[in-house]
Structures are given as structure tokens and as C-alpha cells.
Amino acid sequence: MTAQDRNISQKRTIRPLDEAAINRIAAGEVVERPASAVKELVENSLDAAADRIEVTIAAGGKTLVRVADDGHGIPPEELPLALARHATSKIDGSDLVHIRSFGFRGEALASLGAVARVTITSRAEGADGAATITAEAGRLGPVRPAALGRGTVVEVRDLFHATPARLKFLRADRAEAQAVGDIVRRLAMAAPAVGFVLRDATQGGEGRVVLRLAAEKGADALAARVGAILGRDFADNAVPVACERDGIRLDGLAALPTYSRGSAVQQFFFVNGRPVRDRLLIGALRAAYADFLSRDRHPAAVLFVRIDPERVDVNVHPAKAEVRFREPGLVRGLVVSGLRHALAEAGHRASSTVAGAALGAFRAPEAPRGTPGGAVGGAMRAGGLSPRGPAPQPDWQAPPMPGLAEDPAALSARVEPVEDDQAGIDCPLGAARAQLHENYIVAQTRDGVVIVDQHAAHERLVYERLKAQAAAQGIVRQALLVPEVVELGEAAAQSLLDEAEALRSLGLVIEPFGPGAVVVREVPALLGARAAAPILRDIADELAEGGMGPGLGGRIDAVLSRMACHGSVRSGRRMTAAEMNALLREMEATPHSGQCNHGRPTYIELKLSDIERLFGRA
């Protein structure tokens, strides 16, 4: 690129930019799109101690953004300063450390006034009347009397009309309106005691109500507000988070792993009440759920970090969406440990949405006219079932399965012998009644039915036992009578040998055995005499993809998860009644047993009332 192409000449002199150009450049950092304008104006209303905030937009906020509140207002003599750059009532300039307000830079209103037509109407507390002022492309009008009962109304029309090039980079009206809604919801979660209304006035008039949130009071205010925004499903499937360490407090709600999402749309973070998008917090959330979710699933959570303002820098960017912690390791550790503790407290719970999806799958369409058996018969044929002939009976005399525990009798001995049909029916997961397709255990509870995926459930149980054993005294190893040679290829074999010491601590003892091969001499005793080749190949694949987790701890958990998968009850294994009941009881006593290592549910509970509705009995 030549100097002429870049509009550079040696003959040009240095000169200061005029105030209008300075404001328009600054607006590019503060006001990126209509949602940015809404964010800045709503934050001003929250700083003004408003109890009710009403946001109105038109054309996705391109032609109109109006924010009205009932806060303490602005005196008439201060209205021109409100539209001046770096003029604010929130700090005095002597301390940029103890920032406890949303805004503090004094740039938002000035930036909006530089690129749009802005009108501010306000009535300060105790004032005899209201006043208004306008700004258009950086030019201020006079302060005039106005009619307003209380608070402040800021109206922004024709955003970016002074910088038309910016309009070309805005998205469609619907996309911009969705972004505005997202901002309002995030700020509403930060202030549950404030009522919010969002209107869309694209069609004229007062506008269509898009969102209405009543002010929430009391100890459950946050839970009520989050439930109103994210829906009842999230509220029903979230566990409370509350912990504190070294002056840093973490509160909020975290969804069960089986309520995971396909993207990170339900992850919300707040630092001292300020909505942020912080990579450290996102990474900590992901790490906390690493034991429960596969890589393509994302947890859902609303988390609030409260920390001394001296220990966090919010002055990183004009948009104030990023923060920097003085002790990032401490914050990350608190988030990870706090979330894991909260999820462990949930025990064997699985999300209620799993049962809802199962009930929906039972609702087959009505059979065509003339089809024998009606809807029920059609559903049976659609599912590959024949109404004729007896169903195959489970084989209760199958030999004990050695993979269920190191000693098959050990797991069965954890429960009382089954003496009658009611034993275990009052337990959370009920009493085993049948095994279907050699993979699903059907149990009866006092008020419903539980269906358990035996492989997924036992995989989680083995994994938790391996982790507990490794943390306590190290995993007990069992020497193979005949060492097993595994051919892997040179690259895979070398990657495993590089981790030989870590694998030894996990009960897998391997040694080199010629080019591209390793020999396995010892395996974890808990897994029994299972082939080591599949386990080693899976671990080698994980190492090749770089997916064994950050640090040694992440790699150890990933290896244990792989070993648990191969060492658990396999699909197609027939189980005795005692083994099935023992599995149910251990699930009830094991944290996180509601989902397998990959985030899939281990059981589905169907209430009797829901089943009766399927048959029209309710």
C-alpha cells in the first residue's frame, strides 16, 4: 500500500481534532449498536435508584430508543453537563478503584448526542417542575421547561444519523431487537428489586409489550426473577450456589448437567452486580461441569461474584463488559469448587425436562381410519411392537455379572435381601421389577415408574468410586497373570508412554514393547479382568486430540472417566433382581448419579398421574 493509498503526506501538520470528531470517534467504542445505547441508559436509571424502568424501541432501536425511569432525576442546571464528555455525578475523579456504580466514565450520553438526536427530560426530587434539553449531532439546545411527574426520560432518535456509514453495519431490525431484549434481561437479573417493561413501538402507538417483569422482594427475589426470564424449566432444574472464600462470595443458580444446552446462551455472569462476559468465569464454569458434560454441550447458570472493588478492575474497556481480577486463580477456584459442591448436594437428581420429553414421545398420532387397534395399536406398530403374543420374560436366573463390582457379592450386600414385592418401593428410585432389552431396568416407586439405563448409571458409579479411591490412597492395582500387548502405532504408543507415570498412579502400568506397541502389566483392580486394549486406545485418542483436560488433574479425571466407561455394566448384560436393586440403592447414595460421564441422563422418572393421562384415566 502506498502513502497515497493511505492518505498520508509528509506535508501534513499535526493539529487537534474538533470536539464533534472526538465525540463521534468515542461513540464508536461506547455505542456499537442500539443494544449498547439501551445498556448505557438503563444502567444510568439503575444508578439513579429507579424502582421501575420502561424501555421502548422502534425498528430494532434504529429509529427510537426511549428509557423512562422513576429515579432521583437531574436538576435543570445540570442537564447541559449530562451531555458533556467525561462529566458524571458518580465519581469525583480522585478514586478510580472503589467504583460501586454501573457508569463512571461520563461518556454514554455525550456519545449518543454526537451520533443521534437525543432529548433528556427530567425532574429532580423536590424540584418544582421538570426541564428538557436536546442534542443533535453534538449541538446542544437550550434548557426549557417541560411536563414530567417524576424521574427521567431519555429519548434517542435516528441513531447514527450523523455517521451514516455506521448504519450499514447494523443487522436486521429483528436481530437488533433481540439484542436489546438480551441486554434488558441481563440487567433485570442484576436488579431483581426493580420492575422492567420492554415495548416495541415499530407499529406506532405506545408499543407492543415484549417483556414485563414485576419487582421482586425478599430472599427469593433472585430465583423468582431468573425463573421469570429463563422460564420455569430452568428454575425447576437449578440448584442454589452459595459459598465464600477469602473475602470473595459466589451466589446464584446452576442447572443440573442433564439440563445442558446446545450453546452457551444460558450463561450469565455478574461481578458486583455488573453483567460481564469474562473468559475466566466462562472457563471456570466449563471446568466445573467437565465431569458431567460432553464437549458439544454447555451448562446453564446465573452466577454473581461479589468482591472488594479494589480487587477487580472494571475500567478495562469503555463498554465496561470486561473485568480483570487481581487474583484470577482464587476467583476461578472458588467458582469451580462452589459449583461442584452445589451439584454434589443435588445427589442423584436428574432434570425434569427428561421425563417431559419421554412423555411427549409416548404421544403417538391417531391411527388412520380402519386401522385395527386405534391409536394404541398404531403406536405399538410404529414402535416395532406386536400386540400379539406374550412379551419375552426376563431371565432372573442369569449368573452374577463379574463387572458389577470387584466382588459381585459386595454390591448386592449393600441392601437387605428382597423378601416381598414392597421392599424398596419407598426409596427414591423404587424397587426393580424388570429388565428390558438387557439394558433398561424398570423400577416401581410409590407414585410412579423409574426407567434406568444400566450402563450409563453404572458408568457414573464406577467413575465416582475410582475418583474417591484415587484421592484417598491411590487406586489398587491388580497384576495380570499374562501381560497384554497392545499394538497402537508409534505416535499413539509414545503419547501413552509419555504419560506412564500418571497412568501408573491410576492403576495402569505400561511399558514399551517394541515399535508402536506397549505391554500392560497391571490394571485397576476395580475393573476386574477386562481387556486393556480398548481403554488404552481411547486414552491415546484423547491425548492425540489434546482433550485430556488442563493440567494433571484434568488428565487424571479424563483417564478415570474412560476406564469407568469400559469397566461398567455393558448393554446386553442380564442382571438378577438383587443386582438391579443394589444398583438403584448405590445410585441414591452417589452424588452426580443422575447423569453419566457424558452428561446423558441415567434414569427417567414418570409419575403415575402422567401415565394415567396418557391413557385418558385422569
Residue pairs with C-beta under 8 A, 6 or more apart in sequence:
3 9
17 25
19 138
20 114
20 137
20 138
22 85
23 85
23 110
23 111
23 113
23 114
23 115
23 138
24 114
24 115
24 138
24 162
24 163
26 85
26 107
26 110
26 111
26 114
26 318
27 111
27 112
27 114
27 115
27 163
28 166
29 317
29 318
29 319
30 36
30 40
30 107
30 108
30 111
30 318
30 319
31 37
31 40
31 108
31 111
31 112
31 115
31 159
32 319
33 61
33 170
33 171
33 176
33 179
34 57
34 60
34 61
34 62
34 65
34 159
34 170
34 176
34 179
34 180
35 61
35 176
35 179
35 180
35 182
35 183
36 319
37 61
37 65
37 108
37 112
37 116
37 156
37 159
38 55
38 57
38 61
38 65
38 67
38 180
38 183
38 184
39 183
39 187
40 103
40 108
40 109
40 112
41 55
41 65
41 67
41 108
41 154
41 156
42 53
42 55
42 67
42 183
42 184
42 187
43 102
43 103
43 108
43 187
44 67
44 102
44 103
44 108
44 109
44 152
44 154
45 53
45 67
45 69
45 71
45 152
46 53
46 102
46 187
46 190
46 191
46 194
47 71
47 90
47 101
47 102
47 103
48 69
48 71
48 72
48 73
48 151
48 152
49 71
49 72
50 69
50 70
50 71
50 151
50 194
51 70
51 193
51 194
51 195
51 215
52 69
52 70
52 194
52 195
52 196
52 197
52 215
53 67
53 68
53 69
53 194
53 195
53 196
53 197
54 66
54 67
54 68
54 69
54 196
54 197
54 198
54 199
55 65
55 66
55 67
55 180
55 184
55 196
55 197
55 198
55 199
56 64
56 65
56 66
56 67
56 68
56 198
56 199
56 200
56 201
56 206
56 207
57 64
57 65
57 66
57 177
57 180
57 198
57 199
57 200
57 201
57 202
57 207
58 64
58 200
58 201
58 202
58 207
59 173
59 176
59 202
60 170
60 171
60 172
60 173
60 174
60 175
60 176
60 177
60 179
60 180
60 202
61 159
61 176
61 177
61 180
62 158
62 159
62 160
62 167
62 170
62 173
62 176
63 157
63 158
63 159
64 155
64 156
64 157
64 201
65 155
65 156
65 159
66 153
66 154
66 155
66 156
67 153
67 154
68 151
68 152
68 153
68 154
69 151
69 152
69 153
70 150
70 151
71 151
71 152
72 124
72 125
72 151
73 122
73 123
73 124
73 125
73 127
73 130
73 150
73 151
73 152
74 82
74 120
74 122
74 124
74 152
75 124
75 127
76 124
76 127
76 131
76 143
77 143
78 89
79 120
79 122
79 131
79 132
79 133
79 143
80 133
80 140
80 143
81 87
82 109
82 120
82 133
83 109
83 110
83 113
83 118
83 120
83 133
83 135
83 140
84 106
84 110
85 106
85 107
85 110
85 111
86 105
86 106
86 107
86 110
87 106
87 110
88 103
88 104
88 105
88 106
90 101
90 103
90 104
91 99
91 101
91 104
96 104
96 315
97 309
97 310
98 309
98 310
99 309
99 314
99 315
100 272
100 309
102 273
102 274
102 320
103 320
104 315
105 315
105 318
105 320
107 318
109 118
109 120
109 154
112 118
112 135
112 156
112 159
113 135
113 136
113 138
113 140
114 137
114 138
114 162
115 137
115 159
115 160
115 161
115 162
115 163
115 166
116 136
116 156
116 157
116 158
116 159
116 160
116 161
116 162
117 134
117 135
117 136
117 137
117 156
117 157
117 158
117 161
118 134
118 135
118 136
118 154
118 155
118 156
118 157
119 132
119 133
119 134
119 153
119 154
119 155
119 157
120 132
120 133
120 134
120 152
120 153
120 154
120 155
121 130
121 131
121 132
121 146
121 148
121 152
121 153
121 155
122 130
122 131
122 132
122 148
122 151
122 152
122 153
123 129
123 130
123 131
123 148
123 149
123 150
123 151
123 152
129 145
129 146
129 147
130 145
130 146
130 147
130 148
131 143
131 144
131 145
131 146
132 143
132 144
132 145
132 146
133 140
133 141
133 142
133 143
133 144
134 140
134 141
135 141
136 162
137 161
137 162
138 162
160 166
160 167
160 170
170 176
171 179
173 202
177 200
177 210
180 198
181 198
181 210
181 211
184 196
184 198
184 211
185 211
185 229
186 268
186 275
187 196
187 275
188 194
188 196
188 213
188 225
188 229
189 222
189 225
189 226
189 229
189 268
189 270
189 275
189 302
190 270
190 273
190 274
190 275
191 273
192 215
192 216
192 221
192 222
192 224
192 225
193 215
193 216
193 217
193 221
194 215
195 213
195 214
195 215
196 211
196 212
196 213
197 209
197 211
197 212
197 213
198 209
198 210
198 211
198 212
199 206
199 207
199 208
199 209
199 210
200 207
200 208
200 210
201 207
201 208
213 225
213 228
213 229
214 228
216 222
216 224
216 225
222 251
222 252
222 253
222 302
222 304
223 235
223 240
223 253
226 234
226 235
226 238
226 253
226 302
227 234
227 235
230 266
230 300
230 302
233 259
233 351
233 352
233 353
234 253
234 255
234 259
234 266
234 300
235 253
236 351
236 352
237 255
237 256
237 258
237 259
237 351
237 352
237 353
238 253
238 254
238 255
238 256
238 259
238 300
238 301
239 253
239 254
239 255
239 256
239 342
239 343
239 345
239 346
239 349
240 252
240 253
240 342
241 250
241 251
241 252
241 253
241 254
241 301
241 303
241 338
241 339
241 342
242 250
242 251
242 338
242 342
243 249
243 250
243 334
243 337
243 338
243 341
243 342
244 250
245 330
245 333
245 334
245 337
246 330
247 307
247 308
247 311
248 305
248 306
248 307
248 311
248 330
248 331
248 334
249 305
249 306
249 307
250 303
250 304
250 305
250 306
250 334
250 335
250 338
251 303
251 304
251 306
252 301
252 302
252 303
252 304
253 301
253 302
254 288
254 299
254 300
254 301
254 302
254 303
254 339
254 342
254 343
255 266
255 299
255 300
255 301
255 351
256 343
256 346
256 349
256 350
256 351
256 594
256 595
257 289
257 292
257 293
257 299
257 343
257 592
257 594
257 595
257 599
258 350
258 351
258 353
258 354
258 594
258 595
258 599
258 600
258 601
259 300
259 351
259 353
260 289
260 293
260 297
260 298
260 299
260 300
260 599
261 297
261 298
261 299
261 300
262 296
262 297
262 298
263 298
264 282
264 298
266 298
266 300
266 301
267 282
267 285
267 298
267 299
267 300
267 301
268 275
268 301
268 302
268 303
269 275
269 276
269 277
269 278
269 281
269 282
269 303
269 305
270 276
270 302
270 303
270 304
270 305
271 278
271 305
271 307
271 312
271 314
271 323
272 305
272 306
272 307
272 309
272 312
272 314
273 304
274 314
274 320
274 323
275 321
276 321
276 322
276 323
277 321
277 322
278 322
278 323
280 325
280 328
280 331
280 332
281 303
281 305
281 331
281 332
281 335
283 332
284 331
284 332
284 335
284 336
284 339
285 299
285 301
285 303
285 335
285 339
286 298
286 299
287 332
287 336
287 550
287 554
288 299
288 335
288 336
288 339
288 340
288 343
289 299
289 339
289 343
289 599
290 549
290 554
290 557
291 340
291 463
291 557
291 561
291 592
291 597
292 343
292 592
292 595
292 597
292 599
293 299
293 598
293 599
294 598
294 599
295 547
297 599
301 339
303 335
305 331
305 335
307 325
307 331
310 326
311 325
311 326
311 327
312 323
312 324
312 325
312 326
313 323
313 324
313 325
313 326
314 320
314 323
316 322
316 323
316 324
325 331
343 591
343 592
344 591
344 592
345 591
346 591
346 592
346 594
347 588
347 590
347 591
347 593
347 594
348 428
348 429
348 587
348 588
348 590
348 591
348 592
348 593
348 594
348 603
349 594
350 594
350 595
350 601
350 602
350 603
350 604
350 605
351 594
351 601
354 601
354 604
355 604
355 605
355 606
355 607
355 610
358 451
358 604
358 606
359 606
359 610
359 614
362 379
362 614
363 614
364 375
364 378
364 379
364 382
364 383
365 375
365 378
366 374
366 375
366 378
367 373
367 374
367 375
367 377
367 378
367 379
368 378
371 377
371 378
373 380
373 381
373 387
377 387
380 386
380 387
394 434
394 435
394 436
394 574
395 574
396 576
396 577
397 576
398 574
398 575
398 576
400 408
400 409
400 576
400 579
401 408
401 569
401 573
401 574
401 575
401 579
402 408
402 528
402 529
403 528
403 530
403 567
403 568
403 569
403 570
403 573
404 411
404 458
404 569
404 575
404 579
404 582
404 583
405 411
406 525
406 526
406 528
408 579
411 579
411 582
411 583
411 586
412 578
412 579
412 582
414 582
414 585
414 586
415 424
415 578
415 581
415 582
415 585
416 423
417 578
418 424
418 431
418 577
418 578
418 581
421 431
422 431
423 431
423 581
424 430
424 431
424 432
424 443
424 581
424 584
424 585
425 431
425 444
425 445
425 446
426 445
426 446
427 445
427 584
427 585
427 588
428 445
428 588
429 443
429 445
429 450
429 452
429 584
429 585
429 587
429 588
429 603
430 443
430 444
430 445
430 446
430 448
430 449
430 450
430 584
431 443
431 444
431 581
431 584
432 441
432 442
432 443
432 577
432 580
432 581
432 584
433 442
433 443
433 444
434 441
434 442
435 441
435 442
435 454
435 574
435 575
435 580
436 442
438 571
438 572
438 573
438 574
439 453
439 454
439 455
439 571
439 572
440 451
440 452
440 453
440 454
441 451
441 452
441 454
441 575
441 580
441 583
441 584
442 449
442 450
442 451
442 452
443 449
443 450
443 451
443 452
443 580
443 584
444 450
445 605
447 607
447 608
447 609
448 605
448 606
448 607
448 608
448 610
448 611
449 605
449 606
449 608
449 611
450 584
450 603
450 604
450 605
450 606
451 603
451 604
451 606
452 583
452 584
452 587
452 602
452 603
453 596
453 600
453 601
453 602
453 603
454 569
454 571
454 573
454 575
454 580
454 583
455 568
455 569
455 570
455 571
456 595
456 596
456 600
456 601
456 602
457 569
457 583
457 587
457 593
457 596
457 602
457 603
458 568
458 569
458 583
459 564
459 565
459 568
459 596
459 597
460 564
460 587
460 590
460 592
460 593
460 595
460 596
460 597
460 602
461 568
461 583
461 586
461 587
461 590
461 593
462 526
462 527
462 563
462 564
462 567
462 568
463 560
463 561
463 564
463 597
464 590
464 591
464 592
464 593
465 526
466 475
466 506
466 524
466 526
466 560
466 563
466 564
467 557
467 560
469 475
469 476
469 526
470 505
470 506
470 556
470 560
474 505
475 505
475 506
475 507
475 524
475 525
475 526
476 507
476 524
476 525
476 526
477 507
477 509
477 522
477 523
477 524
477 525
478 522
478 523
478 524
478 525
479 521
479 522
480 520
480 521
480 522
480 523
480 529
483 519
483 520
483 521
484 519
484 520
484 531
484 532
484 533
485 513
485 517
485 518
485 519
485 520
486 517
486 518
486 519
486 520
486 532
486 533
486 536
486 537
487 516
487 517
488 496
488 516
488 517
488 518
488 536
488 537
488 540
489 516
490 515
490 516
491 544
492 516
492 537
492 540
492 541
492 543
492 544
493 512
493 515
493 516
493 517
493 518
493 540
495 540
495 543
495 544
496 503
496 510
496 518
496 536
496 539
496 540
496 543
497 510
497 512
497 518
499 539
499 543
499 555
500 510
500 511
502 552
502 555
502 556
502 559
503 509
503 510
503 539
503 559
505 556
506 524
506 556
506 559
506 560
506 563
507 522
507 523
507 524
507 525
507 526
507 527
507 563
508 520
508 522
508 523
508 524
508 532
508 535
508 536
508 559
508 563
509 520
509 521
509 522
509 523
510 518
510 519
510 520
510 521
510 536
511 518
511 519
511 521
512 518
512 519
513 519
518 536
520 532
520 536
523 530
523 532
524 563
524 567
526 567
527 563
527 566
527 567
528 567
530 566
530 567
534 566
535 562
535 563
535 566
538 562
538 565
538 566
539 548
539 558
539 559
539 562
542 548
542 558
542 562
547 558
548 554
548 555
548 558
548 559
549 555
549 557
549 558
561 597
564 597
565 597
569 575
569 583
575 583
586 593
587 593
587 602
587 603
593 602
594 601
594 602
594 603
595 601
595 602
596 602
609 618
612 618
